[in-house]
Amino acid sequence: MNRPAPRGYLIDIEGVLVRNKAYEPVAGSVEWMERLAAAGAPFCLVSNNTTDRPGTLIDRLNRAGFSLTRGHLLGAVELALTLLMERGIGRIVWLGAPGMRGYWEEAGIEVVGGGPCGAVVMGLDPGLDVARLDAVLPSLLDHGADLICLHRNLFYLDADDRRRLGPGCWSAALEALGGRGKVVTVGKPDPRIYRAAMKRIGVAAADTLFISDDPVADLVTAGRLGMQTAFVLSGKYGDHEILGRMDQEDWPGIICSRLADLPLPEKEPE
Ligand SMILES: [Mg+2]
């Protein structure tokens, strides 16, 4: 079945725009994004990054050569903040990068180390140790705190391209304990962030192309929500061997080596 040319674009950052946590641009990605913007196509970066404030992330991308504004980004952290506000949660345990503690506090949320709280919020903390996980057990098991997972990625690539265990591993362990609160996933692959991103660009699913280096964690949900999908081999996976471990109906519509290989939309008529 031929799909219509996409009118809107949802774009993963790491492995698509930049190679890894060192934020070196993937060859051709800066120019492709410039041409996408010049064509007037609505787009949004959809990020599971939990270690940088949204503004910091945009600054880092712009230092790498991109020309982006804060409105071009929808990240798991800002969506989690919205969720906390909606649920009236004013006290959390933050199991994520220590540098992000102020992000919550500046929004009026008290950050505690354990005990009674509304939620344990799990992000990526390369220095997370077992003692900090132990400390949240009373929150989850005795005080009914929700477990809010900014994402469930099982591993990530660090600045040296080494695979490191991600927050999805720790979330799975805490979820298996069967606490009394809810377990909520905010970022990809939960549909919540995809729906929010579609709303941001104002384009229907069938006319939206989701571009990512992770066909499992990012593109399965996009496809099931009716979006077109493109798998780029410039990040987590250097070949398409991973598809052999997926249901064929979840395979991405396009596979290419990098973002710059994707066709760009025609310029919108004035
Ligand atoms: Mg990625």
py3Dmol code that shows the C-alpha trace and the ligand (Angstrom):
import py3Dmol

protein = """\
ATOM      1  CA  MET A   1       0.000   0.000   0.000  1.00  0.00           C
ATOM      2  CA  ASN A   2       1.397   3.396  -0.969  1.00  0.00           C
ATOM      3  CA  ARG A   3       1.237   5.868   1.886  1.00  0.00           C
ATOM      4  CA  PRO A   4       0.765   9.580   1.190  1.00  0.00           C
ATOM      5  CA  ALA A   5       3.864  11.776   1.483  1.00  0.00           C
ATOM      6  CA  PRO A   6       4.154  12.826   5.133  1.00  0.00           C
ATOM      7  CA  ARG A   7       3.066  16.337   6.090  1.00  0.00           C
ATOM      8  CA  GLY A   8       4.456  16.322   9.625  1.00  0.00           C
ATOM      9  CA  TYR A   9       7.578  14.878  11.194  1.00  0.00           C
ATOM     10  CA  LEU A  10       8.289  13.535  14.673  1.00  0.00           C
ATOM     11  CA  ILE A  11      11.996  13.051  15.155  1.00  0.00           C
ATOM     12  CA  ASP A  12      14.037  11.244  17.788  1.00  0.00           C
ATOM     13  CA  ILE A  13      17.249  13.056  18.773  1.00  0.00           C
ATOM     14  CA  GLU A  14      19.969  10.636  19.854  1.00  0.00           C
ATOM     15  CA  GLY A  15      21.013   8.342  17.022  1.00  0.00           C
ATOM     16  CA  VAL A  16      19.092  10.432  14.460  1.00  0.00           C
ATOM     17  CA  LEU A  17      20.193  14.076  14.736  1.00  0.00           C
ATOM     18  CA  VAL A  18      23.264  13.361  16.845  1.00  0.00           C
ATOM     19  CA  ARG A  19      25.323  10.233  17.171  1.00  0.00           C
ATOM     20  CA  ASN A  20      25.257   9.761  20.916  1.00  0.00           C
ATOM     21  CA  LYS A  21      25.457  11.577  24.232  1.00  0.00           C
ATOM     22  CA  ALA A  22      28.495  13.484  22.932  1.00  0.00           C
ATOM     23  CA  TYR A  23      26.054  15.272  20.583  1.00  0.00           C
ATOM     24  CA  GLU A  24      28.180  15.026  17.460  1.00  0.00           C
ATOM     25  CA  PRO A  25      25.792  15.536  14.525  1.00  0.00           C
ATOM     26  CA  VAL A  26      25.062  12.583  12.265  1.00  0.00           C
ATOM     27  CA  ALA A  27      26.488  13.444   8.826  1.00  0.00           C
ATOM     28  CA  GLY A  28      23.969  15.495   6.832  1.00  0.00           C
ATOM     29  CA  SER A  29      21.447  15.866   9.661  1.00  0.00           C
ATOM     30  CA  VAL A  30      22.006  19.606  10.228  1.00  0.00           C
ATOM     31  CA  GLU A  31      21.439  20.365   6.536  1.00  0.00           C
ATOM     32  CA  TRP A  32      18.400  18.043   6.340  1.00  0.00           C
ATOM     33  CA  MET A  33      16.772  19.785   9.296  1.00  0.00           C
ATOM     34  CA  GLU A  34      17.463  23.193   7.729  1.00  0.00           C
ATOM     35  CA  ARG A  35      15.767  22.084   4.532  1.00  0.00           C
ATOM     36  CA  LEU A  36      12.832  20.608   6.472  1.00  0.00           C
ATOM     37  CA  ALA A  37      12.320  23.933   8.240  1.00  0.00           C
ATOM     38  CA  ALA A  38      12.666  25.835   4.946  1.00  0.00           C
ATOM     39  CA  ALA A  39       9.968  23.616   3.413  1.00  0.00           C
ATOM     40  CA  GLY A  40       7.606  24.775   6.151  1.00  0.00           C
ATOM     41  CA  ALA A  41       6.763  21.256   7.328  1.00  0.00           C
ATOM     42  CA  PRO A  42       5.641  21.034  10.963  1.00  0.00           C
ATOM     43  CA  PHE A  43       8.012  18.956  13.048  1.00  0.00           C
ATOM     44  CA  CYS A  44       8.717  18.156  16.672  1.00  0.00           C
ATOM     45  CA  LEU A  45      11.651  16.473  18.352  1.00  0.00           C
ATOM     46  CA  VAL A  46      10.354  13.747  20.649  1.00  0.00           C
ATOM     47  CA  SER A  47      12.899  12.955  23.301  1.00  0.00           C
ATOM     48  CA  ASN A  48      13.234  10.560  26.186  1.00  0.00           C
ATOM     49  CA  ASN A  49      16.215  12.568  27.443  1.00  0.00           C
ATOM     50  CA  THR A  50      15.884  12.909  31.205  1.00  0.00           C
ATOM     51  CA  THR A  51      19.293  14.316  32.095  1.00  0.00           C
ATOM     52  CA  ASP A  52      18.953  17.822  30.629  1.00  0.00           C
ATOM     53  CA  ARG A  53      16.430  20.588  31.062  1.00  0.00           C
ATOM     54  CA  PRO A  54      14.502  21.201  27.826  1.00  0.00           C
ATOM     55  CA  GLY A  55      16.272  24.547  27.264  1.00  0.00           C
ATOM     56  CA  THR A  56      19.691  22.983  27.871  1.00  0.00           C
ATOM     57  CA  LEU A  57      18.966  20.260  25.342  1.00  0.00           C
ATOM     58  CA  ILE A  58      18.021  22.806  22.671  1.00  0.00           C
ATOM     59  CA  ASP A  59      21.185  24.819  23.466  1.00  0.00           C
ATOM     60  CA  ARG A  60      23.343  21.715  23.064  1.00  0.00           C
ATOM     61  CA  LEU A  61      21.730  20.909  19.723  1.00  0.00           C
ATOM     62  CA  ASN A  62      22.210  24.472  18.530  1.00  0.00           C
ATOM     63  CA  ARG A  63      25.864  24.371  19.590  1.00  0.00           C
ATOM     64  CA  ALA A  64      26.139  21.226  17.450  1.00  0.00           C
ATOM     65  CA  GLY A  65      24.943  23.293  14.469  1.00  0.00           C
ATOM     66  CA  PHE A  66      21.131  23.015  14.482  1.00  0.00           C
ATOM     67  CA  SER A  67      18.757  26.009  14.487  1.00  0.00           C
ATOM     68  CA  LEU A  68      16.006  24.982  16.891  1.00  0.00           C
ATOM     69  CA  THR A  69      13.770  26.677  19.408  1.00  0.00           C
ATOM     70  CA  ARG A  70      12.251  25.445  22.644  1.00  0.00           C
ATOM     71  CA  GLY A  71       8.899  24.878  20.915  1.00  0.00           C
ATOM     72  CA  HIS A  72      10.475  22.294  18.629  1.00  0.00           C
ATOM     73  CA  LEU A  73      11.000  19.897  21.526  1.00  0.00           C
ATOM     74  CA  LEU A  74       8.613  17.683  23.438  1.00  0.00           C
ATOM     75  CA  GLY A  75      10.507  15.791  26.099  1.00  0.00           C
ATOM     76  CA  ALA A  76       9.550  13.229  28.713  1.00  0.00           C
ATOM     77  CA  VAL A  77      10.544  15.608  31.539  1.00  0.00           C
ATOM     78  CA  GLU A  78       8.127  18.378  30.596  1.00  0.00           C
ATOM     79  CA  LEU A  79       5.348  15.861  30.018  1.00  0.00           C
ATOM     80  CA  ALA A  80       6.054  14.329  33.454  1.00  0.00           C
ATOM     81  CA  LEU A  81       5.832  17.757  35.047  1.00  0.00           C
ATOM     82  CA  THR A  82       2.435  18.291  33.404  1.00  0.00           C
ATOM     83  CA  LEU A  83       1.346  14.897  34.714  1.00  0.00           C
ATOM     84  CA  LEU A  84       2.471  15.670  38.285  1.00  0.00           C
ATOM     85  CA  MET A  85       0.564  18.949  38.164  1.00  0.00           C
ATOM     86  CA  GLU A  86      -2.563  17.253  36.787  1.00  0.00           C
ATOM     87  CA  ARG A  87      -2.412  14.627  39.523  1.00  0.00           C
ATOM     88  CA  GLY A  88      -1.803  17.215  42.223  1.00  0.00           C
ATOM     89  CA  ILE A  89       1.484  15.613  43.294  1.00  0.00           C
ATOM     90  CA  GLY A  90       3.679  18.089  45.162  1.00  0.00           C
ATOM     91  CA  ARG A  91       6.319  15.808  46.672  1.00  0.00           C
ATOM     92  CA  ILE A  92       8.466  13.259  44.815  1.00  0.00           C
ATOM     93  CA  VAL A  93      11.552  11.123  45.064  1.00  0.00           C
ATOM     94  CA  TRP A  94      13.682  11.836  42.000  1.00  0.00           C
ATOM     95  CA  LEU A  95      15.696   8.816  40.840  1.00  0.00           C
ATOM     96  CA  GLY A  96      17.428  10.582  38.018  1.00  0.00           C
ATOM     97  CA  ALA A  97      20.342  12.858  37.220  1.00  0.00           C
ATOM     98  CA  PRO A  98      21.164  14.966  40.316  1.00  0.00           C
ATOM     99  CA  GLY A  99      21.468  18.056  38.118  1.00  0.00           C
ATOM    100  CA  MET A 100      17.749  17.858  37.299  1.00  0.00           C
ATOM    101  CA  ARG A 101      16.597  18.161  40.908  1.00  0.00           C
ATOM    102  CA  GLY A 102      16.244  21.930  40.508  1.00  0.00           C
ATOM    103  CA  TYR A 103      13.958  21.474  37.488  1.00  0.00           C
ATOM    104  CA  TRP A 104      11.294  19.970  39.748  1.00  0.00           C
ATOM    105  CA  GLU A 105      11.946  22.318  42.652  1.00  0.00           C
ATOM    106  CA  GLU A 106      11.633  25.424  40.477  1.00  0.00           C
ATOM    107  CA  ALA A 107       8.201  24.132  39.439  1.00  0.00           C
ATOM    108  CA  GLY A 108       7.204  24.043  43.116  1.00  0.00           C
ATOM    109  CA  ILE A 109       7.663  20.315  43.685  1.00  0.00           C
ATOM    110  CA  GLU A 110       9.397  19.168  46.869  1.00  0.00           C
ATOM    111  CA  VAL A 111      12.084  16.561  46.236  1.00  0.00           C
ATOM    112  CA  VAL A 112      12.712  14.090  49.076  1.00  0.00           C
ATOM    113  CA  GLY A 113      14.985  11.071  49.483  1.00  0.00           C
ATOM    114  CA  GLY A 114      12.257   8.595  50.492  1.00  0.00           C
ATOM    115  CA  GLY A 115       9.313   8.134  52.827  1.00  0.00           C
ATOM    116  CA  PRO A 116       5.837   9.585  52.223  1.00  0.00           C
ATOM    117  CA  CYS A 117       5.493  11.164  48.770  1.00  0.00           C
ATOM    118  CA  GLY A 118       3.129  11.188  45.806  1.00  0.00           C
ATOM    119  CA  ALA A 119       5.483   9.626  43.310  1.00  0.00           C
ATOM    120  CA  VAL A 120       8.856   8.057  42.725  1.00  0.00           C
ATOM    121  CA  VAL A 121       9.989   9.545  39.426  1.00  0.00           C
ATOM    122  CA  MET A 122      12.532   7.471  37.511  1.00  0.00           C
ATOM    123  CA  GLY A 123      14.878   9.014  34.973  1.00  0.00           C
ATOM    124  CA  LEU A 124      18.395   8.242  33.846  1.00  0.00           C
ATOM    125  CA  ASP A 125      21.108   8.547  36.470  1.00  0.00           C
ATOM    126  CA  PRO A 126      24.424   7.001  35.418  1.00  0.00           C
ATOM    127  CA  GLY A 127      25.478   7.096  39.101  1.00  0.00           C
ATOM    128  CA  LEU A 128      22.359   5.410  40.529  1.00  0.00           C
ATOM    129  CA  ASP A 129      23.260   2.897  43.211  1.00  0.00           C
ATOM    130  CA  VAL A 130      21.325   0.159  44.963  1.00  0.00           C
ATOM    131  CA  ALA A 131      21.160   2.133  48.223  1.00  0.00           C
ATOM    132  CA  ARG A 132      19.025   4.813  46.508  1.00  0.00           C
ATOM    133  CA  LEU A 133      16.716   2.133  45.102  1.00  0.00           C
ATOM    134  CA  ASP A 134      16.420   0.560  48.565  1.00  0.00           C
ATOM    135  CA  ALA A 135      15.488   3.954  49.983  1.00  0.00           C
ATOM    136  CA  VAL A 136      12.325   4.202  47.843  1.00  0.00           C
ATOM    137  CA  LEU A 137      10.906   0.836  48.897  1.00  0.00           C
ATOM    138  CA  PRO A 138       8.922   2.325  51.835  1.00  0.00           C
ATOM    139  CA  SER A 139       7.545   5.037  49.502  1.00  0.00           C
ATOM    140  CA  LEU A 140       6.239   2.440  47.052  1.00  0.00           C
ATOM    141  CA  LEU A 141       5.318  -0.397  49.402  1.00  0.00           C
ATOM    142  CA  ASP A 142       4.053   1.452  52.489  1.00  0.00           C
ATOM    143  CA  HIS A 143       3.010   4.937  51.355  1.00  0.00           C
ATOM    144  CA  GLY A 144       1.318   4.129  48.021  1.00  0.00           C
ATOM    145  CA  ALA A 145       3.552   6.392  45.921  1.00  0.00           C
ATOM    146  CA  ASP A 146       3.054   6.129  42.160  1.00  0.00           C
ATOM    147  CA  LEU A 147       6.004   4.965  40.084  1.00  0.00           C
ATOM    148  CA  ILE A 148       6.382   7.456  37.231  1.00  0.00           C
ATOM    149  CA  CYS A 149       8.868   6.244  34.636  1.00  0.00           C
ATOM    150  CA  LEU A 150      10.108   8.957  32.304  1.00  0.00           C
ATOM    151  CA  HIS A 151      10.918   6.134  29.906  1.00  0.00           C
ATOM    152  CA  ARG A 152      11.576   2.416  29.971  1.00  0.00           C
ATOM    153  CA  ASN A 153      14.713   2.189  27.809  1.00  0.00           C
ATOM    154  CA  LEU A 154      16.715  -0.826  28.904  1.00  0.00           C
ATOM    155  CA  PHE A 155      20.042   0.566  27.780  1.00  0.00           C
ATOM    156  CA  TYR A 156      21.630   3.667  26.327  1.00  0.00           C
ATOM    157  CA  LEU A 157      24.917   4.632  24.672  1.00  0.00           C
ATOM    158  CA  ASP A 158      27.194   6.864  26.723  1.00  0.00           C
ATOM    159  CA  ALA A 159      29.648   9.427  25.343  1.00  0.00           C
ATOM    160  CA  ASP A 160      32.170   6.621  24.713  1.00  0.00           C
ATOM    161  CA  ASP A 161      29.572   4.584  22.757  1.00  0.00           C
ATOM    162  CA  ARG A 162      29.441   2.052  25.592  1.00  0.00           C
ATOM    163  CA  ARG A 163      26.113   0.377  26.317  1.00  0.00           C
ATOM    164  CA  ARG A 164      24.901   1.122  29.849  1.00  0.00           C
ATOM    165  CA  LEU A 165      21.873  -0.282  31.656  1.00  0.00           C
ATOM    166  CA  GLY A 166      19.035   2.234  31.477  1.00  0.00           C
ATOM    167  CA  PRO A 167      16.166   3.218  33.773  1.00  0.00           C
ATOM    168  CA  GLY A 168      13.881   0.613  32.184  1.00  0.00           C
ATOM    169  CA  CYS A 169      15.821  -2.071  34.064  1.00  0.00           C
ATOM    170  CA  TRP A 170      15.357  -0.351  37.434  1.00  0.00           C
ATOM    171  CA  SER A 171      11.710   0.494  36.683  1.00  0.00           C
ATOM    172  CA  ALA A 172      11.020  -3.160  35.877  1.00  0.00           C
ATOM    173  CA  ALA A 173      12.527  -4.203  39.198  1.00  0.00           C
ATOM    174  CA  LEU A 174      10.509  -1.650  41.186  1.00  0.00           C
ATOM    175  CA  GLU A 175       7.305  -2.457  39.285  1.00  0.00           C
ATOM    176  CA  ALA A 176       7.767  -6.174  40.018  1.00  0.00           C
ATOM    177  CA  LEU A 177       7.601  -5.386  43.738  1.00  0.00           C
ATOM    178  CA  GLY A 178       3.895  -4.620  43.312  1.00  0.00           C
ATOM    179  CA  GLY A 179       3.589  -1.339  45.205  1.00  0.00           C
ATOM    180  CA  ARG A 180       0.211   0.185  46.041  1.00  0.00           C
ATOM    181  CA  GLY A 181       0.438   3.161  43.674  1.00  0.00           C
ATOM    182  CA  LYS A 182       0.010   3.377  39.905  1.00  0.00           C
ATOM    183  CA  VAL A 183       2.811   2.683  37.447  1.00  0.00           C
ATOM    184  CA  VAL A 184       2.870   5.280  34.679  1.00  0.00           C
ATOM    185  CA  THR A 185       5.245   5.539  31.722  1.00  0.00           C
ATOM    186  CA  VAL A 186       5.560   9.025  30.287  1.00  0.00           C
ATOM    187  CA  GLY A 187       8.007   8.819  27.368  1.00  0.00           C
ATOM    188  CA  LYS A 188       8.378   6.497  24.411  1.00  0.00           C
ATOM    189  CA  PRO A 189       7.110   3.798  23.910  1.00  0.00           C
ATOM    190  CA  ASP A 190       4.016   4.853  25.856  1.00  0.00           C
ATOM    191  CA  PRO A 191       1.387   6.394  23.518  1.00  0.00           C
ATOM    192  CA  ARG A 192       1.064   9.462  25.785  1.00  0.00           C
ATOM    193  CA  ILE A 193       4.061  11.346  24.354  1.00  0.00           C
ATOM    194  CA  TYR A 194       3.205  10.413  20.741  1.00  0.00           C
ATOM    195  CA  ARG A 195      -0.316  11.809  21.122  1.00  0.00           C
ATOM    196  CA  ALA A 196       1.004  14.978  22.762  1.00  0.00           C
ATOM    197  CA  ALA A 197       3.539  15.407  19.929  1.00  0.00           C
ATOM    198  CA  MET A 198       0.886  14.960  17.220  1.00  0.00           C
ATOM    199  CA  LYS A 199      -1.208  17.577  18.969  1.00  0.00           C
ATOM    200  CA  ARG A 200       1.830  19.889  19.044  1.00  0.00           C
ATOM    201  CA  ILE A 201       2.364  19.697  15.257  1.00  0.00           C
ATOM    202  CA  GLY A 202      -1.343  19.523  14.425  1.00  0.00           C
ATOM    203  CA  VAL A 203      -0.972  16.702  11.896  1.00  0.00           C
ATOM    204  CA  ALA A 204      -2.990  13.465  11.845  1.00  0.00           C
ATOM    205  CA  ALA A 205      -1.213  10.156  12.483  1.00  0.00           C
ATOM    206  CA  ALA A 206      -1.508   8.890   8.894  1.00  0.00           C
ATOM    207  CA  ASP A 207       0.240  12.012   7.584  1.00  0.00           C
ATOM    208  CA  THR A 208       3.024  11.923  10.168  1.00  0.00           C
ATOM    209  CA  LEU A 209       6.420  10.252   9.755  1.00  0.00           C
ATOM    210  CA  PHE A 210       8.189   9.150  12.953  1.00  0.00           C
ATOM    211  CA  ILE A 211      11.958   8.857  12.487  1.00  0.00           C
ATOM    212  CA  SER A 212      14.099   6.954  15.002  1.00  0.00           C
ATOM    213  CA  ASP A 213      17.163   4.755  15.430  1.00  0.00           C
ATOM    214  CA  ASP A 214      15.172   2.404  17.694  1.00  0.00           C
ATOM    215  CA  PRO A 215      12.539   0.356  15.853  1.00  0.00           C
ATOM    216  CA  VAL A 216      11.495  -1.452  19.043  1.00  0.00           C
ATOM    217  CA  ALA A 217      11.263   1.243  21.713  1.00  0.00           C
ATOM    218  CA  ASP A 218      10.214   4.123  19.434  1.00  0.00           C
ATOM    219  CA  LEU A 219       8.644   2.929  16.203  1.00  0.00           C
ATOM    220  CA  VAL A 220       6.344   0.074  17.264  1.00  0.00           C
ATOM    221  CA  THR A 221       4.007   2.468  19.068  1.00  0.00           C
ATOM    222  CA  ALA A 222       4.213   5.022  16.228  1.00  0.00           C
ATOM    223  CA  GLY A 223       3.173   2.347  13.730  1.00  0.00           C
ATOM    224  CA  ARG A 224       0.367   1.045  15.937  1.00  0.00           C
ATOM    225  CA  LEU A 225      -0.987   4.587  16.277  1.00  0.00           C
ATOM    226  CA  GLY A 226      -1.163   4.722  12.465  1.00  0.00           C
ATOM    227  CA  MET A 227       1.947   6.796  11.766  1.00  0.00           C
ATOM    228  CA  GLN A 228       4.456   6.166   9.010  1.00  0.00           C
ATOM    229  CA  THR A 229       7.813   5.029  10.372  1.00  0.00           C
ATOM    230  CA  ALA A 230      11.458   5.336   9.349  1.00  0.00           C
ATOM    231  CA  PHE A 231      14.311   3.400  10.988  1.00  0.00           C
ATOM    232  CA  VAL A 232      17.750   4.985  10.614  1.00  0.00           C
ATOM    233  CA  LEU A 233      20.906   2.931  11.112  1.00  0.00           C
ATOM    234  CA  SER A 234      22.973   5.823  12.496  1.00  0.00           C
ATOM    235  CA  GLY A 235      22.463   5.102  16.194  1.00  0.00           C
ATOM    236  CA  LYS A 236      21.664   2.113  18.376  1.00  0.00           C
ATOM    237  CA  TYR A 237      21.670  -0.420  15.550  1.00  0.00           C
ATOM    238  CA  GLY A 238      24.145  -0.472  12.675  1.00  0.00           C
ATOM    239  CA  ASP A 239      22.114  -2.988  10.664  1.00  0.00           C
ATOM    240  CA  HIS A 240      18.541  -4.304  10.473  1.00  0.00           C
ATOM    241  CA  GLU A 241      19.208  -7.611  12.246  1.00  0.00           C
ATOM    242  CA  ILE A 242      17.006  -6.404  15.137  1.00  0.00           C
ATOM    243  CA  LEU A 243      13.946  -6.708  12.851  1.00  0.00           C
ATOM    244  CA  GLY A 244      14.339 -10.484  12.996  1.00  0.00           C
ATOM    245  CA  ARG A 245      13.329 -10.308  16.651  1.00  0.00           C
ATOM    246  CA  MET A 246      10.187  -8.248  15.959  1.00  0.00           C
ATOM    247  CA  ASP A 247       6.720  -9.128  14.676  1.00  0.00           C
ATOM    248  CA  GLN A 248       6.688  -8.457  10.955  1.00  0.00           C
ATOM    249  CA  GLU A 249       3.591  -6.300  11.293  1.00  0.00           C
ATOM    250  CA  ASP A 250       5.605  -3.922  13.499  1.00  0.00           C
ATOM    251  CA  TRP A 251       8.436  -3.506  11.002  1.00  0.00           C
ATOM    252  CA  PRO A 252       9.199   0.092  10.027  1.00  0.00           C
ATOM    253  CA  GLY A 253       7.986   1.308   6.626  1.00  0.00           C
ATOM    254  CA  ILE A 254      11.380   2.764   5.664  1.00  0.00           C
ATOM    255  CA  ILE A 255      14.901   1.675   6.569  1.00  0.00           C
ATOM    256  CA  CYS A 256      17.816   3.942   5.665  1.00  0.00           C
ATOM    257  CA  SER A 257      21.334   4.572   6.825  1.00  0.00           C
ATOM    258  CA  ARG A 258      20.730   8.108   8.092  1.00  0.00           C
ATOM    259  CA  LEU A 259      18.314  11.012   8.254  1.00  0.00           C
ATOM    260  CA  ALA A 260      19.827  12.692   5.178  1.00  0.00           C
ATOM    261  CA  ASP A 261      18.738   9.722   3.040  1.00  0.00           C
ATOM    262  CA  LEU A 262      15.047  10.475   3.617  1.00  0.00           C
ATOM    263  CA  PRO A 263      13.180  12.481   0.979  1.00  0.00           C
ATOM    264  CA  LEU A 264      12.236  15.998   2.052  1.00  0.00           C
ATOM    265  CA  PRO A 265       8.739  17.394   1.584  1.00  0.00           C
ATOM    266  CA  GLU A 266       7.939  19.798  -1.231  1.00  0.00           C
ATOM    267  CA  LYS A 267       7.871  23.402  -0.115  1.00  0.00           C
ATOM    268  CA  GLU A 268       4.368  24.356   1.063  1.00  0.00           C
ATOM    269  CA  PRO A 269       2.675  26.738  -1.380  1.00  0.00           C
ATOM    270  CA  GLU A 270       2.449  30.323  -0.119  1.00  0.00           C
TER     271      GLU A 270
END
"""
ligand_1 = """\
1
MG
Mg 17.414 7.375 19.639
"""
view = py3Dmol.view(width=600, height=400)
view.addModel(protein, "pdb")
view.setStyle({"model": 0}, {"cartoon": {"style": "trace"}})
view.addModel(ligand_1, "xyz")
view.setStyle({"model": 1}, {"stick": {}})
view.zoomTo()
view.show()
